[in-house]
Structure formats: structure tokens, C-alpha cells
Amino acid sequence: MKYFNYLIIIAFGAMLIYASLGLPQRGPASEVASQETSIAGTVLPSAYYIKNAYRDANTPNMVTVVLADYRSIDTLGEEVVIFTAGLICYMLLWRKRKNAA
């Protein structure tokens, strides 16, 4: 069983590395994330966030504006997932500790 767990971890790590090879390079102006408009001519969200963050929320920290104002519901969902995972880990460890005594 222990070897099976190691095999799963190694396979998952290999999948992560393989998936990361398909990501675009960071930084070049020709990449989609660095452009201000999409192929269809609409403004990309990243360009909008950079230009209008201070005007929309009157907060100098752009990261705070994006997480708290523009993507607040998504951020709340992520926090619920992280809290649930932490609670499950705590419950599993508490159960093992209780059984060991």
C-alpha cells in the first residue's frame, strides 16, 4: 500500500510537469496575457484591472482590488475549499491521535 501511494504521488507530479510545459512563456509582449485587446477586439480583463483598479475602488494596492472587489465571490469559494480541506485534515489527525491513546 505504501508503494502505491508513492506511485500516485510520482504520477501526479509527472502530470503537473507535463501540463506546465504547455503554458505560454511569461513576459513577451506577443503573448495573449500581455496584450490589451483580444483577437475579437474586446478589452482583456488584465488590461482593464491595471488601468481602472484605483479609479474603481480607490485603493492603491491592485492585488487587493482584484481579489476583494473584482473576484470576491471566486475568492470566497477558494477560501471555503481551503477551510474545508484544513478541517478534514484536522479531523483525520484528531481521529488517529484519539485511536492511538
Helices and strands as residue ranges (DSSP letters): H 2-20, G 32-34, H 45-57, H 62-65, I 66-70, H 72-100
